[in-house]
């Protein structure tokens, strides 16, 4: 049995699948980061330049 060279279409598919996989991985990381930020209660009003909520603005 001889070793055959890979066809051009398989090379294209591999590149496309790699691109889609990286995009999907980036999206998953983005969703995880947003979820982490959402569930951790960070009080941004303590930071310099943060918006301070007063009784009148409620």
DRENDO-1510 file (C-alpha; in Angstrom, 1 decimal, always signed):
<recs>
REC; n; res; u; v; w
REC; 1; UNK; +0.0; +0.0; +0.0 .
REC; 2; UNK; +1.4; +3.3; -1.0 .
REC; 3; UNK; +1.2; +6.6; +0.9 .
REC; 4; UNK; -0.9; +9.1; -1.1 .
REC; 5; UNK; -0.5; +12.8; -1.0 .
REC; 6; UNK; -3.3; +14.7; +0.7 .
REC; 7; UNK; -5.8; +16.3; -1.7 .
REC; 8; UNK; -6.1; +20.1; -1.8 .
REC; 9; UNK; -9.7; +20.1; -0.5 .
REC; 10; UNK; -8.6; +18.3; +2.7 .
REC; 11; UNK; -6.0; +21.0; +3.3 .
REC; 12; UNK; -8.6; +23.7; +2.9 .
REC; 13; UNK; -11.1; +21.9; +5.2 .
REC; 14; UNK; -8.4; +21.6; +7.9 .
REC; 15; UNK; -7.6; +25.3; +7.7 .
REC; 16; UNK; -11.3; +26.2; +7.9 .
REC; 17; UNK; -12.0; +23.8; +10.7 .
REC; 18; UNK; -9.0; +25.2; +12.7 .
REC; 19; UNK; -10.4; +28.8; +12.2 .
REC; 20; UNK; -13.9; +27.8; +13.3 .
REC; 21; UNK; -12.5; +26.0; +16.3 .
REC; 22; UNK; -10.4; +29.0; +17.4 .
REC; 23; UNK; -13.4; +31.3; +17.0 .
REC; 24; UNK; -15.6; +28.9; +19.0 .
REC; 25; UNK; -12.9; +28.6; +21.7 .
REC; 26; UNK; -12.7; +32.4; +21.9 .
REC; 27; UNK; -16.4; +32.7; +22.2 .
REC; 28; UNK; -16.5; +30.2; +25.0 .
REC; 29; UNK; -13.7; +32.1; +26.9 .
REC; 30; UNK; -15.7; +35.4; +26.4 .
REC; 31; UNK; -18.9; +33.9; +27.8 .
REC; 32; UNK; -17.0; +32.4; +30.7 .
REC; 33; UNK; -15.3; +35.8; +31.5 .
REC; 34; UNK; -18.6; +37.6; +31.3 .
REC; 35; UNK; -20.2; +35.1; +33.6 .
REC; 36; UNK; -17.4; +35.4; +36.1 .
REC; 37; UNK; -17.6; +39.2; +36.1 .
REC; 38; UNK; -21.4; +39.0; +36.4 .
REC; 39; UNK; -21.4; +36.6; +39.4 .
REC; 40; UNK; -18.6; +38.4; +41.3 .
REC; 41; UNK; -20.1; +41.5; +42.8 .
REC; 42; UNK; -17.5; +44.2; +42.2 .
REC; 43; UNK; -18.4; +47.7; +43.6 .
REC; 44; UNK; -17.0; +50.0; +41.0 .
REC; 45; UNK; -18.0; +53.1; +43.0 .
REC; 46; UNK; -15.0; +52.6; +45.2 .
REC; 47; UNK; -12.6; +53.0; +42.2 .
REC; 48; UNK; -11.2; +56.4; +41.3 .
REC; 49; UNK; -13.5; +58.1; +38.9 .
REC; 50; UNK; -16.3; +55.7; +39.5 .
REC; 51; UNK; -19.9; +56.8; +39.5 .
REC; 52; UNK; -21.2; +57.5; +43.0 .
REC; 53; UNK; -24.8; +56.7; +43.5 .
REC; 54; UNK; -26.6; +59.2; +45.7 .
REC; 55; UNK; -30.1; +59.3; +47.2 .
REC; 56; UNK; -31.3; +61.7; +44.5 .
REC; 57; UNK; -30.1; +59.6; +41.5 .
REC; 58; UNK; -32.0; +56.5; +42.7 .
</recs>
